[in-house]
Amino acid sequence: MPHSLVFNFVPETPIYPEYATGRHLHALFLTAVNAVDPQLASHLHEAKTDKAFTLSPLQAVRHSHRDRRSPVPSILQFQHRYPIQPETSCWWRVSLLDDSLFGKLSHLWLNLNSGQPWHLGAANLHITSILGTPQSTQPWANAASYAELYENASDSNRRISFQLATPVAFRQQKYDTALPTQDSVFKSLLNSWNKYSDIELPEFSTESVFPCYFNVHTEIVDFDFRKKGKSGKFIGAVGTIDYRILGDVSPATIQTLNALADYAVYSGIGRKTTMGMGVARKNAR
């Protein structure tokens, strides 16, 4: 079943911006997996398309004049210009999509040693807690089976709103596009669902789905792949976009579209979801 886990931690030493990128967080996750299952870590590292997890960028909670209980902002941090200082409250979201992946990694969180630091670049990180269920101030923690996602999805809700919390981009033939069309969004979700779920969705069509509200803009993410001799810059859309289901559409199709929207919090949308892009969720209405 899909899990969305939020790791709360504090750095013991500064986290420099060049190490707070998706590439280094990806490596951190694989290092953690390797500690409990080297064979699985090797599989996840070598797999080109079968990567049954997604990652968020690193989030630093800068309280200043804000209440410590204030909710997570709708747009997440995906670049850091300055070092994150020691003792700063931070969090990081990891989602697991394969039914068996959580069980294989359960030893990692069940036997977590808060005194044993994780390493991100030269920084030592101390995990303070792991959240696996929704919190009033932390909407990115959750868990549900694929059956629950489908069975609990509405078959009458015709307006579906997405929060695109980090840049979302899609591959079209040889190039990328940042435009979140209904086809791009829902087919991205469907492809992930079909890859990791054993539940076949009964009906799917975007012919009657149309954008009815959008407040989005583009942002550039730099993964700094220059050491590998290639550009690491990607353009993606962030913000809010709503779709309306119009016309004579069956309840089964409406339920399928809503189930896929509910699944977005786990799967993300579009490209580079294992490096922090495409973090998204369905907005409550």
C-alpha positions as CSV (number, residue, x, y, z in Angstrom):
1,M,0.0,0.0,0.0
2,P,1.2,3.5,-0.6
3,H,2.8,5.3,2.3
4,S,3.8,9.0,2.6
5,L,6.3,9.3,5.4
6,V,7.5,12.6,6.9
7,F,10.9,12.5,8.5
8,N,11.4,15.3,11.1
9,F,15.1,16.1,11.9
10,V,17.5,18.7,13.0
11,P,21.0,19.2,11.6
12,E,23.9,19.1,14.0
13,T,26.1,21.0,11.6
14,P,25.2,23.4,8.7
15,I,23.6,21.9,5.5
16,Y,25.1,23.8,2.6
17,P,22.9,24.6,-0.4
18,E,24.8,22.4,-2.8
19,Y,23.9,19.4,-0.7
20,A,20.2,20.3,-0.2
21,T,19.4,19.3,-3.8
22,G,17.4,16.4,-5.2
23,R,20.4,14.5,-6.3
24,H,22.0,14.4,-2.8
25,L,18.6,13.6,-1.2
26,H,18.2,10.8,-3.6
27,A,21.6,9.5,-2.6
28,L,20.7,9.9,1.1
29,F,17.6,7.7,0.6
30,L,19.5,5.0,-1.2
31,T,22.2,5.0,1.5
32,A,19.5,4.5,4.2
33,V,17.9,1.7,2.2
34,N,21.4,0.1,1.8
35,A,21.8,0.0,5.5
36,V,18.9,-2.5,5.8
37,D,18.7,-4.1,2.4
38,P,21.7,-3.7,0.1
39,Q,20.1,-5.7,-2.7
40,L,17.0,-3.5,-2.7
41,A,19.2,-0.4,-2.7
42,S,21.1,-1.7,-5.7
43,H,17.9,-2.4,-7.6
44,L,16.4,1.0,-6.9
45,H,19.7,2.6,-8.0
46,E,20.0,0.7,-11.2
47,A,16.3,0.7,-12.3
48,K,15.7,3.2,-15.1
49,T,11.9,3.3,-14.8
50,D,10.8,1.1,-11.9
51,K,11.5,3.5,-9.0
52,A,8.7,2.8,-6.5
53,F,9.3,5.8,-4.4
54,T,9.2,9.6,-4.5
55,L,11.0,12.3,-2.5
56,S,10.3,15.8,-1.6
57,P,13.0,18.5,-1.4
58,L,14.4,19.3,2.1
59,Q,12.2,21.7,4.0
60,A,13.6,24.1,6.7
61,V,11.1,25.4,9.1
62,R,12.1,29.0,9.7
63,H,9.8,30.1,12.5
64,S,10.8,33.8,13.0
65,H,7.5,35.5,13.6
66,R,5.4,32.5,12.6
67,D,3.6,30.3,15.1
68,R,5.4,26.9,15.4
69,R,2.1,25.2,14.8
70,S,1.4,27.1,11.6
71,P,0.5,24.9,8.6
72,V,2.9,23.8,5.9
73,P,2.9,26.4,3.0
74,S,1.3,25.4,-0.2
75,I,4.5,25.9,-2.3
76,L,7.4,23.9,-0.8
77,Q,11.0,25.0,-0.8
78,F,12.9,23.4,-3.7
79,Q,16.1,25.5,-3.7
80,H,18.1,26.9,-0.8
81,R,20.2,30.0,-1.3
82,Y,21.9,29.9,2.2
83,P,23.1,27.2,4.5
84,I,20.6,25.7,6.9
85,Q,21.9,26.4,10.3
86,P,22.4,23.8,13.1
87,E,19.3,23.0,15.3
88,T,16.9,24.3,12.6
89,S,13.7,22.2,12.5
90,C,13.6,20.4,9.1
91,W,11.5,17.8,7.4
92,W,11.6,15.6,4.4
93,R,8.9,13.5,2.8
94,V,9.5,10.0,1.4
95,S,6.6,8.1,-0.3
96,L,6.6,4.4,-1.0
97,L,4.4,3.1,-3.8
98,D,5.0,-0.6,-4.0
99,D,2.9,-2.7,-1.6
100,S,6.0,-4.6,-0.4
101,L,8.4,-1.7,-0.1
102,F,7.3,-0.5,3.3
103,G,7.6,-3.9,4.8
104,K,11.1,-4.4,3.4
105,L,12.2,-1.1,4.9
106,S,10.2,-1.4,8.2
107,H,13.5,-2.2,10.0
108,L,14.8,1.2,9.0
109,W,12.1,3.2,10.9
110,L,11.2,0.7,13.6
111,N,14.8,0.5,14.9
112,L,15.6,4.2,14.3
113,N,18.4,5.4,16.6
114,S,18.0,9.1,17.3
115,G,21.6,9.2,18.5
116,Q,22.9,7.8,15.3
117,P,23.2,10.7,12.7
118,W,22.5,10.4,9.0
119,H,24.8,12.3,6.7
120,L,24.0,14.8,4.0
121,G,27.3,16.1,2.6
122,A,29.3,17.0,5.6
123,A,26.2,17.7,7.7
124,N,25.1,15.3,10.5
125,L,21.3,14.9,10.7
126,H,19.4,13.6,13.7
127,I,15.9,12.2,13.0
128,T,13.5,13.2,15.8
129,S,10.3,11.6,14.5
130,I,8.7,9.9,11.5
131,L,5.0,10.7,10.7
132,G,2.9,8.2,8.8
133,T,-0.6,9.6,9.4
134,P,-2.1,13.0,8.6
135,Q,-1.5,15.8,11.1
136,S,-3.3,19.2,11.4
137,T,-0.1,21.0,10.4
138,Q,1.5,18.3,8.3
139,P,-0.7,17.2,5.3
140,W,2.0,15.3,3.5
141,A,2.0,12.3,5.9
142,N,-0.5,9.6,5.0
143,A,-1.1,6.0,4.2
144,A,-3.9,4.1,2.3
145,S,-4.2,0.9,0.4
146,Y,-4.9,1.1,-3.3
147,A,-8.3,-0.6,-2.6
148,E,-9.1,2.2,0.0
149,L,-8.1,4.9,-2.4
150,Y,-10.5,3.6,-5.1
151,E,-13.4,2.6,-2.7
152,N,-13.3,5.9,-0.9
153,A,-13.0,8.1,-4.0
154,S,-16.1,10.1,-4.8
155,D,-18.2,9.1,-7.8
156,S,-20.0,12.5,-7.9
157,N,-17.3,15.1,-7.3
158,R,-16.9,16.9,-10.6
159,R,-14.4,19.5,-9.6
160,I,-10.8,18.3,-8.8
161,S,-8.2,20.7,-7.5
162,F,-4.5,20.0,-7.4
163,Q,-1.8,21.7,-5.3
164,L,1.4,21.6,-7.3
165,A,3.8,22.1,-4.4
166,T,7.1,21.7,-6.3
167,P,7.8,22.2,-10.0
168,V,5.9,19.8,-12.3
169,A,7.0,18.9,-15.8
170,F,6.2,16.3,-18.4
171,R,8.0,14.5,-21.1
172,Q,6.6,15.0,-24.6
173,Q,8.4,13.0,-27.2
174,K,12.0,14.3,-27.0
175,Y,11.3,17.4,-25.0
176,D,9.8,18.6,-21.7
177,T,6.8,20.8,-21.1
178,A,5.7,22.5,-17.9
179,L,2.0,22.9,-18.9
180,P,-0.2,20.8,-16.7
181,T,-2.8,19.7,-19.2
182,Q,-5.6,17.3,-18.1
183,D,-4.1,14.6,-20.3
184,S,-0.6,15.1,-18.9
185,V,-1.7,15.2,-15.2
186,F,-4.1,12.3,-15.2
187,K,-2.1,10.0,-17.5
188,S,0.9,10.5,-15.3
189,L,-1.1,9.4,-12.3
190,L,-2.7,6.5,-14.2
191,N,0.7,5.2,-15.4
192,S,2.0,5.1,-11.9
193,W,-1.2,3.5,-10.6
194,N,-1.0,0.8,-13.2
195,K,2.7,0.1,-12.5
196,Y,2.4,-0.4,-8.7
197,S,-1.3,-1.3,-8.0
198,D,-2.9,-4.7,-8.7
199,I,-6.3,-3.0,-8.9
200,E,-7.5,-2.3,-12.4
201,L,-9.4,0.9,-12.7
202,P,-12.7,0.2,-14.5
203,E,-13.0,3.3,-16.6
204,F,-10.7,6.1,-17.6
205,S,-11.1,9.1,-19.9
206,T,-10.1,12.7,-19.9
207,E,-12.3,13.7,-22.8
208,S,-14.8,15.5,-20.5
209,V,-12.1,17.0,-18.2
210,F,-11.4,20.7,-18.6
211,P,-9.3,23.2,-16.6
212,C,-11.6,25.7,-14.9
213,Y,-9.2,27.6,-12.6
214,F,-5.5,27.9,-12.5
215,N,-3.0,30.0,-10.6
216,V,0.3,28.6,-11.7
217,H,3.7,29.9,-12.7
218,T,6.9,28.4,-13.8
219,E,10.1,27.9,-11.7
220,I,13.5,26.6,-12.6
221,V,15.1,23.7,-10.7
222,D,18.8,23.1,-11.0
223,F,20.0,19.6,-10.1
224,D,23.6,20.5,-10.8
225,F,24.4,17.6,-13.1
226,R,27.3,19.5,-14.7
227,K,29.9,17.1,-13.2
228,K,28.3,14.5,-15.5
229,G,28.7,16.7,-18.5
230,K,25.0,17.6,-18.9
231,S,22.6,20.3,-17.9
232,G,20.6,19.8,-14.7
233,K,18.1,22.6,-15.2
234,F,14.4,21.8,-15.5
235,I,11.4,24.1,-15.8
236,G,8.2,23.2,-14.0
237,A,4.8,24.6,-12.9
238,V,3.9,25.3,-9.3
239,G,0.6,26.6,-7.9
240,T,-3.0,25.5,-8.0
241,I,-5.0,24.1,-10.9
242,D,-8.7,22.9,-10.9
243,Y,-10.4,20.7,-13.4
244,R,-14.1,20.4,-14.0
245,I,-15.7,17.1,-15.3
246,L,-18.4,18.2,-17.8
247,G,-21.2,16.5,-19.7
248,D,-22.7,13.1,-19.5
249,V,-20.0,11.1,-17.6
250,S,-20.5,7.8,-15.8
251,P,-20.1,7.6,-12.0
252,A,-17.3,5.0,-12.6
253,T,-15.3,7.5,-14.7
254,I,-15.8,10.2,-12.1
255,Q,-14.7,7.8,-9.3
256,T,-11.6,6.8,-11.3
257,L,-10.5,10.4,-11.8
258,N,-11.1,11.2,-8.1
259,A,-9.1,8.1,-7.1
260,L,-6.2,9.1,-9.2
261,A,-6.3,12.6,-7.8
262,D,-6.3,11.2,-4.2
263,Y,-3.3,9.1,-5.2
264,A,-1.3,12.1,-6.2
265,V,-0.1,12.7,-2.7
266,Y,1.9,9.5,-2.9
267,S,2.9,9.2,-6.6
268,G,3.6,12.9,-7.4
269,I,3.0,14.1,-10.9
270,G,5.3,14.2,-13.9
271,R,9.0,13.9,-14.1
272,K,11.9,13.6,-11.6
273,T,9.6,12.7,-8.7
274,T,12.5,10.7,-7.1
275,M,14.5,14.0,-6.9
276,G,11.9,16.3,-5.5
277,M,10.0,17.5,-8.5
278,G,6.2,16.9,-9.0
279,V,5.2,16.9,-5.3
280,A,1.5,17.4,-5.5
281,R,-1.8,16.6,-3.7
282,K,-5.5,16.9,-4.2
283,N,-6.9,20.0,-2.4
284,A,-9.9,19.5,-0.1
285,R,-13.0,21.3,-1.2
